[in-house]
Amino acid sequence: MLINPLVIDNYSRSNDTIAIMYCVLTVLDKLHQTVLNRCLPNLMRFLNVRDVMMYIQEHKLFDDVAVRDINQQKTSTKAISLLIDQVKLRGQDTYERFKECLILTNQADLKQKLDKEEDNLAAEMKDKQQGTGYWNVGVLKRDLKDWDDDQCGPPCNKLTNKSGRHLHKFASVSSCSVYLHGNIQEICKRYFGEIRSYLKDKPTRFHLIDEDFAIDNTVVDRKLEDLKKKIVEVASQQEYWGEKIPARWILLEQELMRRKNEGVKVISLNDVEKINKEGTVPIEQNEELNLFLRFLHETGTIIYFSIDILRENILLDPTWLIDALKTLINADSDLPEGSADSLVSEKWSDFKGKGILCLELIDAIWTKEKYPELYTHKEHMLLIMEQLNIIAKPRAFSEIGEKIESYFLTPCMLRQESPIDVISPEPDPLFVSTPILCCVFTGKFLPPPIFHRLIAACVTRWPVAKKKGTSENLIFCGCCIFDLDLFHRLTLHCKNHIVFARITRLVVDGVKTPDAKLCTRVRKFITLNLSKITSYLGQNLQYELCTCWSPSQVLPEDGSVAPFQMFVADEGHDSDAPIIPEHMNHARLYVALVTVCTNALRDILLLRVPSPYTSIYKAIRAKKADLTKKTQTKRGQWLIPLLNSSQCQVVFPDPFGRYVASVDQFDISLLYILIRHVSTVSASLMGWGNDPIEQPFRDRSLGASVKRIRLYRNDNGHSMDGKLTQKEFNEYWSKIDAVLDDTEVKLGRQGYYRSQLEQQRRQ
């Protein structure tokens, strides 16, 4: 029986006499494996494995051992076979990245075949299952009003999930029936009836199975056996049931579970390697051992993260993490009494009311005498909680810049409701706002822990805003406000099954629109972390993005979902105003610059790696000091660093510089700096600080192309009126086309970027 991580937050929210335990059947998605098997002949025949492996190596999709094994194959057929095996082993995320790679390596026809096979297989599953247990994740042709409770029908009766994953099933279980007196059946019927009555009008009712279980926790309990049989019955109906795994994995898993049953909570990676070597059929390669541990992590058997700071220790009992958080939440009786410990009592009050968890409070609770194992593994347990976004160390602005606070914020402990004026403030001429970005979860199902973890992820990225004139954090139950920089604030709010996000800017020096690039970065951060969080929690949840000016506003009558707006205005914007052609020309050119041209710069950065580094990420991390330090001139003046504070946050999201963000999050300005100061790209003939030569001959070097893209973006982005005549538009478009042609020649990708540019022009 697997324990859902959602239970971690349920401890802080439940005051019921009867404890409800959710038994989650974790599903391993195997649809992409079936698709790959069906398309294998086409892949064998047409796949350009060399270009694909260059992409995989640059983006670290595989480990070095797997890359070496594939590259050492003498025939492309064997190399492709090993490549497909690795994609199958590494899960859905790698499969999606593999499809992106096909587009980037000019093999989009193969991606289309995979997508078509996915649709065919999903249709087959729909016919086979007759619509039960699946969700439709296509584009929703309805407006926000259609998401009301009274209009939500049973999703399991009419919707099919394109990914092929089954819905999670929940069993309602009472674990305290031994304390109930009287007619057990009647009492349980009443308690379970209250639960089902509470869920009657909620979408979660479709996840409950029909049968309830009252467990009395005795040695011999017939209902416990019935529960086990029911779990097996439901699990055996899942698509993944019957999938084979290596027998040596089972042997090692049994050894680890034996130590877990002996009371071992945490085991080191070295001990696991030693146990493996002493086994009768050991796992020979370290990569396979790592894959085995990740498999156990995905199935909820253990908690293991392969990142350097956490990989040395493995949590054998995931429920111990729940117990650890429970000791903090229910620590009233554990805290010492008396005036001498008034500081600890004050810290406890801050934790219980404001979600502020201090190290002093943790030390007072996890004492060596009362919780010796938690005391021993305290640092590792806190790191796991941080990794899972249960707790987070907030950032803060100070006189010397940003700093990391010494305490943790625990969003699941927040009790204070957000004031109305925080969510929907009165119009103020000193501020302008973007439209509200809405993440609307399909099926009207959004567990509170998902929003809690999103808040925790944002806390580690941006400082929590302070109430004016005080040091009080503007973080509440279901709402939080962040300072993105000196002028922008982000408000995150959750209601029912929708997450709302809005950026507000202070009007300074006549600037009346929020930074469009900042809006894009925030949107990517929110959507990326929502995907990670739902993956951590094992939740098959999908959502659609749309925008509106107020949460109650109805979207267009045609039912279309409005995309996130790149250009934003104040709330006085007339959405029915006609679009001027000159404005459209400006917008189309801007879109081409921030999509096609930005992708070209990203590829230049990835492919021009300086020696001796094996990837551009290692090179950037090695040169962090040069990118962020201030230099002093001969006159004693200090120059600003190459990367400003906002850019540093994007490149180095980890405050300790342990990893570098993906290049997908870098804009043109940031890419220009990194290409100039980190990559091997040489300057144009006129140098980085001057415009490239156009006459009497054209400088076609890679450095000149990089410089031209930056100049065109600056000209377009700094436009005074946001207009371009048709003649100006055609001239700029020809210049961009010529730059991309030069870039294609230097990178050996003839026709790749220009075809994308042509698609942009046709749209």
Sequence and secondary structure as in RCSB ss.txt:
>XXXX:A:sequence
MLINPLVIDNYSRSNDTIAIMYCVLTVLDKLHQTVLNRCLPNLMRFLNVRDVMMYIQEHKLFDDVAVRDINQQKT
STKAISLLIDQVKLRGQDTYERFKECLILTNQADLKQKLDKEEDNLAAEMKDKQQGTGYWNVGVLKRDLKDWDDD
QCGPPCNKLTNKSGRHLHKFASVSSCSVYLHGNIQEICKRYFGEIRSYLKDKPTRFHLIDEDFAIDNTVVDRKLE
DLKKKIVEVASQQEYWGEKIPARWILLEQELMRRKNEGVKVISLNDVEKINKEGTVPIEQNEELNLFLRFLHETG
TIIYFSIDILRENILLDPTWLIDALKTLINADSDLPEGSADSLVSEKWSDFKGKGILCLELIDAIWTKEKYPELY
THKEHMLLIMEQLNIIAKPRAFSEIGEKIESYFLTPCMLRQESPIDVISPEPDPLFVSTPILCCVFTGKFLPPPI
FHRLIAACVTRWPVAKKKGTSENLIFCGCCIFDLDLFHRLTLHCKNHIVFARITRLVVDGVKTPDAKLCTRVRKF
ITLNLSKITSYLGQNLQYELCTCWSPSQVLPEDGSVAPFQMFVADEGHDSDAPIIPEHMNHARLYVALVTVCTNA
LRDILLLRVPSPYTSIYKAIRAKKADLTKKTQTKRGQWLIPLLNSSQCQVVFPDPFGRYVASVDQFDISLLYILI
RHVSTVSASLMGWGNDPIEQPFRDRSLGASVKRIRLYRNDNGHSMDGKLTQKEFNEYWSKIDAVLDDTEVKLGRQ
GYYRSQLEQQRRQ
>XXXX:A:secstr
 EE TTHHHHHHH   SS B  EE      HHHHHHHHHHHHHHHH  HHHHHHHHHHHT S HHHHHHHHT SS
HHHHHHHHHHHHHHTHHHHHHHHHHHHHHTT HHHHHHHHHHHHHHHHHHHHHHTTSS    S   S GGGGSGG
G   HHHH   TT      B  EES GGG  S HHHHHHHHHHHHHHHTTTSGGGGGB S  EE    SS HHHH
HHHHHHHHHHTTSTTTT    HHHHHHHHHHHHHHHTT  EEEHHHHHHHHHHSSS    HHHHHHHHHHHHHTT
SSB   STTTTTEEES HHHHHHHHHHHHT GGGS  SGGGHHHHHHHHHHHHH EE HHHHHHHS TTT HHHH
HTHHHHHHHHHHTTSSB  EEEETTEEEE SSEE GGG   B  HHHHS    TTEEE  EEEEEEGGG   HHH
HHHHHHHHHHHS B B TTS  B EEBTEEEEE SSSEEEEEEEETTEEEEEEEEE BTTB S  HHHHHHHHHH
HHHHHHHHHHHTT    EEEEEESSTT    TT       SS   TT  TTS   HHHHHHHHHHHHIIIIIHHH
HHHHHHH   TT SSHHHHHHHTHHHHH  EE TTS EE  SS HHHHHHH  STT      GGG  HHHHHHHH
HHTSS    TT TTS    SSS   SHHHHHHHHHHHHHHHHT SSS   HHHHHHHHHHHHHHHHHHHHHHT T
THHHHHHHHHHH 
